[in-house]
């Protein structure tokens, strides 16, 4: 037991120690309650947020479910329109040489010149080769110029001019070979259309 100037200080110190311990317990308890309250509030907020997000997701899914049939129909119509356009392009690509040939035959049928007689005609895609007999160089050039003026002809030339088979030395008849090159769609575009058509055929 400690005495100071005749006073006993031990009970006073014990009381202060007890009060300090109580304050610490109160502080710890308050801190624990505050932490639990914060965690509870956070959990409640997260639960509300989860409910709100679930409601929003459900609303979006309902809207998408309503829009799904029109979107599918739109996609189908766009696909059909694209397929039809490709079919038309392919049909035009395949029929264009035939149309050029018909125009050429019509022009040859209207020819009034007797100086040039067509003996053979060959059509390969967009190239036409004509074998003819002629007795006049000027008439041959004029004949080729008239053919070159047809719609769709991109280029023309004369080649392989030689004496006609069976012609005598006194005869001036000779054979000519004329080439006509017709316009057409770009090779890349045509190749893409054909590749797409081949792909569809394999499906």
Legacy VTK file of the C-alpha trace (Angstrom):
# vtk DataFile Version 3.0
C-alpha trace
ASCII
DATASET POLYDATA
POINTS 203 float
0.000 0.000 0.000
1.331 3.392 -1.038
0.913 6.544 0.996
1.518 10.111 -0.147
1.509 12.759 2.584
-0.605 10.428 4.678
-3.217 9.577 1.912
-3.960 6.079 0.468
-3.793 6.454 -3.411
-4.442 2.807 -4.393
-8.303 2.935 -4.499
-8.183 6.053 -6.656
-5.873 4.402 -9.194
-7.963 1.258 -9.303
-11.084 3.313 -10.027
-9.342 5.146 -12.897
-8.160 1.844 -14.362
-11.705 0.475 -14.236
-13.058 3.603 -15.933
-10.370 3.393 -18.637
-11.262 -0.249 -19.306
-14.938 0.646 -19.537
-14.189 3.437 -22.000
-12.181 1.031 -24.149
-15.003 -1.531 -24.059
-17.498 1.145 -25.049
-15.228 2.339 -27.877
-14.656 -1.196 -29.148
-18.357 -1.971 -28.940
-19.251 1.264 -30.748
-16.667 0.576 -33.455
-17.979 -2.972 -33.873
-21.580 -1.768 -34.081
-20.630 0.923 -36.604
-18.780 -1.656 -38.745
-21.700 -4.076 -38.614
-24.113 -1.286 -39.466
-21.965 -0.212 -42.438
-21.734 -3.807 -43.672
-25.479 -4.245 -43.288
-26.173 -1.004 -45.156
-23.781 -2.083 -47.910
-25.482 -5.446 -48.224
-28.911 -3.791 -48.339
-27.705 -1.352 -51.020
-26.209 -4.185 -53.054
-29.465 -6.121 -52.766
-31.455 -3.117 -54.012
-28.961 -2.599 -56.843
-29.199 -6.270 -57.796
-32.983 -6.067 -57.878
-32.840 -2.879 -59.970
-30.352 -4.403 -62.420
-32.433 -7.581 -62.681
-35.513 -5.496 -63.457
-33.648 -3.513 -66.096
-32.291 -6.706 -67.670
-35.760 -8.231 -67.706
-37.158 -5.082 -69.350
-34.419 -5.111 -71.990
-35.007 -8.804 -72.670
-38.711 -8.127 -73.107
-37.966 -5.338 -75.588
-35.551 -7.579 -77.483
-38.126 -10.359 -77.519
-40.626 -7.944 -79.062
-38.068 -6.719 -81.613
-36.721 -10.166 -82.482
-39.347 -11.081 -85.139
-39.067 -7.743 -87.018
-35.261 -7.911 -86.879
-35.297 -11.481 -88.168
-37.682 -10.501 -90.958
-35.520 -7.520 -91.841
-32.418 -9.713 -91.948
-34.238 -12.218 -94.147
-35.446 -9.523 -96.547
-31.979 -7.975 -96.761
-30.480 -11.384 -97.482
-33.091 -12.133 -100.142
-32.537 -8.751 -101.787
-28.780 -9.361 -101.839
-29.247 -12.834 -103.299
-31.599 -11.494 -105.957
-29.142 -8.739 -106.861
-26.331 -11.281 -107.198
-28.538 -13.528 -109.319
-29.428 -10.605 -111.567
-25.774 -9.637 -111.884
-24.823 -13.201 -112.739
-27.659 -13.494 -115.244
-26.598 -10.233 -116.861
-22.986 -11.433 -116.937
-23.972 -14.684 -118.617
-26.480 -13.184 -121.049
-24.443 -10.159 -122.108
-22.197 -12.065 -124.567
-25.315 -13.557 -126.161
-26.843 -10.094 -126.545
-23.622 -8.861 -128.145
-23.665 -11.795 -130.539
-27.287 -11.111 -131.502
-26.447 -7.453 -132.152
-23.506 -8.518 -134.300
-25.595 -10.986 -136.322
-28.225 -8.315 -136.822
-25.574 -5.863 -138.054
-24.100 -8.473 -140.402
-27.561 -9.177 -141.749
-27.989 -5.499 -142.574
-24.631 -5.280 -144.380
-25.119 -4.265 -148.013
-21.469 -4.433 -149.051
-20.676 -7.348 -151.363
-16.938 -6.787 -151.074
-16.790 -8.638 -147.730
-18.326 -12.070 -147.151
-18.241 -13.633 -143.689
-17.293 -17.295 -143.774
-16.905 -18.139 -140.112
-17.745 -16.586 -136.757
-16.425 -17.645 -133.359
-17.586 -16.316 -130.010
-15.484 -16.815 -126.879
-16.875 -14.961 -123.912
-16.403 -11.294 -124.743
-14.215 -11.878 -127.785
-15.568 -12.409 -131.277
-13.498 -13.630 -134.201
-14.738 -13.302 -137.777
-13.139 -14.963 -140.795
-14.164 -13.263 -144.038
-13.212 -13.006 -147.694
-12.772 -9.624 -149.288
-11.702 -8.172 -152.581
-11.106 -4.601 -151.444
-8.882 -3.397 -148.621
-10.798 -0.145 -148.246
-14.096 -2.018 -148.108
-12.664 -4.326 -145.437
-11.576 -1.370 -143.309
-14.974 0.323 -143.705
-16.736 -2.943 -142.840
-14.693 -3.313 -139.652
-15.326 0.318 -138.705
-19.075 -0.254 -139.005
-18.836 -3.301 -136.738
-16.641 -1.416 -134.277
-19.364 1.224 -134.016
-21.792 -1.302 -132.525
-22.871 -0.666 -128.964
-20.630 -2.475 -126.505
-17.610 -2.927 -128.767
-14.532 -1.829 -126.858
-11.808 -2.673 -129.369
-11.418 -4.064 -132.882
-8.614 -5.007 -135.216
-7.802 -6.795 -138.471
-5.119 -9.472 -138.607
-3.885 -12.348 -140.712
-4.613 -10.843 -144.135
-3.703 -13.440 -146.763
-4.669 -14.598 -150.252
-7.923 -16.483 -150.326
-7.751 -20.261 -150.648
-8.118 -21.309 -154.311
-7.650 -17.770 -155.588
-5.772 -17.389 -158.865
-2.851 -15.092 -159.437
-5.122 -12.721 -161.333
-7.692 -12.654 -158.533
-7.482 -9.958 -155.906
-9.538 -11.892 -153.320
-7.955 -12.269 -149.895
-8.957 -13.559 -146.470
-9.118 -11.422 -143.341
-9.530 -12.156 -139.674
-11.328 -9.537 -137.601
-11.446 -9.389 -133.806
-14.056 -7.600 -131.726
-13.683 -7.146 -127.980
-16.830 -6.293 -126.048
-17.345 -4.289 -122.899
-18.216 -6.074 -119.676
-18.280 -5.709 -115.893
-14.933 -5.549 -114.065
-13.267 -8.920 -113.760
-13.038 -8.618 -109.958
-16.753 -7.992 -109.563
-17.633 -10.811 -111.939
-15.271 -13.189 -110.144
-16.844 -12.299 -106.793
-20.341 -13.001 -108.143
-19.244 -16.344 -109.560
-17.438 -17.272 -106.332
-20.544 -16.451 -104.310
-22.685 -18.535 -106.640
-20.252 -21.467 -106.323
-20.288 -21.139 -102.540
-24.063 -21.287 -102.474
-23.959 -24.357 -104.698
-21.728 -26.192 -102.216
-23.993 -25.447 -99.245
LINES 1 204
203 0 1 2 3 4 5 6 7 8 9 10 11 12 13 14 15 16 17 18 19 20 21 22 23 24 25 26 27 28 29 30 31 32 33 34 35 36 37 38 39 40 41 42 43 44 45 46 47 48 49 50 51 52 53 54 55 56 57 58 59 60 61 62 63 64 65 66 67 68 69 70 71 72 73 74 75 76 77 78 79 80 81 82 83 84 85 86 87 88 89 90 91 92 93 94 95 96 97 98 99 100 101 102 103 104 105 106 107 108 109 110 111 112 113 114 115 116 117 118 119 120 121 122 123 124 125 126 127 128 129 130 131 132 133 134 135 136 137 138 139 140 141 142 143 144 145 146 147 148 149 150 151 152 153 154 155 156 157 158 159 160 161 162 163 164 165 166 167 168 169 170 171 172 173 174 175 176 177 178 179 180 181 182 183 184 185 186 187 188 189 190 191 192 193 194 195 196 197 198 199 200 201 202
